[in-house]
Amino acid sequence: MTASPRSGRNARPLEGPRVVTVDDIPQLNELFAEAFTERYRKDGMTGVRVPPLNPAIWRYAIEGAGDGALCWRDERGRIAAFNIVHHSGTEGWMGPLCVRPDCQGAGLGKIIVQSGVRWLRQQSVTVIGLETMPRTLDNIGFYSNLGFVPGHLTVTMTLDAALGERAPALLSALSSREKVAAVAACRDLTMRVMPGYDFTRELELTDRHALGDTLLVGPLEAPTGFAVCHTVPLVEGRTPDELRVLKLVLAKRSGLLPLLGSLADLARRSGTRRVAIRMQGDYPDAYRTMVALGARVRWTDLRMSASGWNEVPPVEGMVLSNWEI
């Protein structure tokens, strides 16, 4: 299959979509750093240089996406564009995705987004989304013209690490048999709070590759909450400095405050300085709770969904799910 747009330097149509493998990580990193540095330059931040990502993070994203990790190659076999497309049960989202600067302006961006949407629809998802920088008007307009509509902001907030009264229960501390049971119980909890959602793959990959841990709340056989956290640095060559919460599920929203205390404790015990949570705008009370605890606002992203494929927060409980790696 070929993509019809041609770049100014390509004499032939680009080939794709093809499935990304871990062998492609060096190329992905080079393209990612180049494309996003150029994006910042266009936004007026000429001094920003986006560094390569930690290869362990790329491996997590690629293995988590499976055959949804899509790329397009030029006539030399080099990656010209990619879209890492994920689904966790019925939740579907795209990211990161980008087009090589010398291949931009010919319609390839439209193709990679539409290919991602098509792949997600084949997975029978009910949510199709992505996140983009809210100040980047070009991106918002681009996705809007492809049928996406803006939702709430996602606000990245951090709390300082602090030891608690007792060590939190962790998936890594369990035996192999206990892990299987705990992961299944977390899946059941997620399905009850947000029917159709399933974060099993994220729990298992995090544990298998020692990227961080999953904090468990309540009885192991019937947890009332959990949080999948990564401590490996995002940037290649950096030391760990924060505990990043990728997925968080609570049976009751009243359980957030004690869970935040446990996460701050885990951050301290894991040797990081803070815990980072991407707070979705669907939960204003949770946002106010974090502000009251002294959380700092670090970053914002605009959550966008394909029209008719938007997420709906649970009536009870809470689900925070990163649409970023």
N, C-alpha and C positions, 0 to 999 in steps of 0.2 A: 504494500500500500504506500502511496506517496502523498506528501502534502504539496499542494499546488503552488503556494507562494515561493518566490525565489528571492534570495537576498541579492544585494548589489554585487557581491563577490562570487555567488554560486551560479554556475552555468546550468545546473540540473536541479530538478525539484528535490526537496528534502524527503528523506525516507522516514516513515513513521506512521503511527506510533510503534515503538519497540519497547520492550520491558527493560528497565534499568537493573543492573546487577551491582554487587559490591565492588566489582572490578572497575566500575565507572566512577567511583568516588573521587579520584583526583580530578577528572574532567568536570564533574559536578561542582566541586569546590572552586575550581578556576572560573567557571561560568557564573556561579553564584556570586562570588566576590566582585567580579567585573561588572555584572549586570546591576547589582544593588548599589555599588559605588556610583555607577552612572546615574541611577535613579536619584540618589541623594544630590548629585551634582545638578541635575535638572531642577531639583527642589530648592536650589540655592545654597546648599551646604557643601561648598567646594572642598572644604578641608576634611571631609569624612571619608575614610577608607574602610570599607567593609572587609574584615579579615576572614580567612577560611574557617569553616566549621570543623569541630572535632570529628574525625572519621567515625568514632563510636556513635555519634548522633546520627550521622548519615546511615550507618548500618541499621540502627534502630528504625529510622524512617523507611528505609527500603524494605526491610523484612516485614515491618508492620503493614506496609502498603501492598506487598505481594505483587501480583500482576497489574495492580493499579499504579505502579511506579513507571510512568510513561516518559519516553524521550523521542526526539526527532534528530536525525543525523544528516550531515551534509555528504557530498560525494566522496570525501576522504574518510568518512566514518566517524568524524568528530561530532560531539553532541552540540546541536544548534539551539535546542530548547528542551525543557523538561517540565513535567507537572506530576508531582508526587501526590497521588489521590488515595485517600484513606476512607475506610468505613469501619465503624464499630457497631455491628448489628445494623440497625436502621439509621444510624447517624452517619452522614457522609460529608466530607470536606476535602478541600484541596490546599496543598501547600507543603513546601515552597514550590513556586512555579515561576519561570522566567524564560526570556528569549535572549540569546546572545546579541549584544548591541549591534553587530554588523548584519544581523538578520532581522532587525526590527523594521517596522514600517511597511511590511508587505503582507500583513494579514495572518502571520503565523501565531500571534498571541490569541486571536479569535479561535483558531483551530485547536490550540492546546486546551483552552477552556472548554470549548464545546465537546472535545473528546473526553475530558474529565467528567463532564455532566453526563454524557452518554454512558460512560463506564459505570458511574454511580447508579444510574437508573436501572442498569442491568443487574445490579446487586440488590434491587428491591428496597432501597433506602426510602425514608420519608423526609429526610433533611439533606439539603445540598447547600453547603456554605463555604465561605472563605473569610479571611481577615486581611485588611489592607491598612496602610497608614492613612489616618483621617485627613491629614494635611495635603495628601497627594491627590489633587483634584483630577489629574489625568487618569489615574487608576480608577477612581470612583466613577467617572464618566464612562470609561472603557467597560467596566463590569456592568454598569447600568444599561448600556446599549446591548448587552448580551442577556438581559432579563433579570439581573440581580437587583435587589432592593436593599437599602441600608437598614440595619437594625440598631441595637444598642452598642455603645462603646464597650470594649473590654479594657479594664484598667489594671495594669500590672502594679501590684502593691507589695511592699516588703515589710516584714517584721524582724526585729533583731532576734538572734538566737539567744535562748535562755533556758537553763536547766529547770526542769519541773520537779515535782515531788517524787515521781517514780518514772522509770524508763517505759517508753511506749511499747506496745506489742507490735512485732515486726514479722513480715512474711519470711524474711531471710533466716529467722531464728527457729523456724519449724522444720520438722523432719519432712522427707519427701512425701510421705503419705499425708501428713498434716497439711502440706502445701496444696496438694491436689484438692483436698476437702475445703480448705479456706478459699481458694480461687473459685471453686464452684459456688460457695456460699456468697462470695462477693458478686458473682454473676447473678445469683438469685435476687440479692438485694437491689442491684441496679435495675433488673427487670421489673421489680415491684415499684420502684420510685419512678423510673422512666421506661415504660414498656417498649421493648424492642432494642434498647441500648445494651451493648455488651462490650466490656473493657477487658475481657479475658486475655486477648493478645497482648495488650499493653502491660498487664501484670506479669505475664509469663516472660516476655522479652526483657523487661526491666530486671527480673530475677535472674534469667539465664545469662545475661551479659554483664551482670553486676554494675548496672548503671546508677543504682540507687536502691530504693526499697519501697515496700508498700506498708503503710501504717494502718493497723487494724484497730477498730473500736468495738468493744462489746465481746460477747462470747465468740470463740472461733467458729463454732458450728452455726451461729446465727448472728453475724456482725450487724451492728447498727450504723456503721460507717467505715469508710476506708479512704486513703489518699495515696495515689501512685506518685512517687517523688523521684527525681533525678538529682544526683550530686556531681556527676561528671561535668566538667566545664563545657560550655557551648562552643567556645573558641579553641581552635587547635593551639596547643602549647601553653595554655593558661593553667593556673592551679585552681582547684575548686574553691569557690567563694560564696555560693548560695545553694540552698535546697529549693529546687523548682517543683512546684506541684503541677502535674500534668492532668490528672483526673482526680476528682473528689466527689464522693457520694455520701449523703447522709439521709437516714430514714426520717429524721425530724430536723428542722432548721435550728431548733433550740440547742442542738448538739454542736453547733459551729464553734462557740466560745471554747469549750474544753478541747475540741480538736485543734484549734489554733495553738493552744498551749502545748499540746503534744507535738505539733509540728515544729514549734520553736525549740522544744527540747531535742527533737531529733536533729534539727539543724546544728545545735551545739554539740551533740554527741558525735555527729558525722564530721566535725571539724570545719564546718562552714560558718559564715558570719551572720547569715540571715536566711529567712524563708521567703520565697517569692510566690505569690498567688495571682493568677490572672482572673480578676473578679469581673464576672459578666454583669452587665447593666440590668439584667432581669431580676437581680437580687439586691434592691436598694437597702434593705435592712441589714443584710450581710456587709454591704459596703460601709454603712454607718458603724457597724460593730468594729470593723477593722480600723476605721478612722479614730474611733474612741480608744482603741488600744495603742494608738500612736503610729499606725502604719504609714509609710511614705509612698507617695505616688511616683512611679518611675517611668511609666510608658503608657501610651494608649493605642489601641487598634480599633478600627471600625469593623464590626461584624456585618457581613452581607450574606444574604441567602437568595437562591434562585426563587423567583416569584412562585408562590404556592408550595414551596419546599422549605419553609421556615421552621425553626425549632419552637417548641412551646414548653415553658418551664412547668415542672410538676406542681400539682395543687398542694401536695405535702412533700416535705423533704427537699433535697437540694442536689443538683448535679452541676459541677463545673468541669468543662471539657475543653482543653486547649485545642484550637485550630491552628496551632503552630507546633513545630518540633522543638 
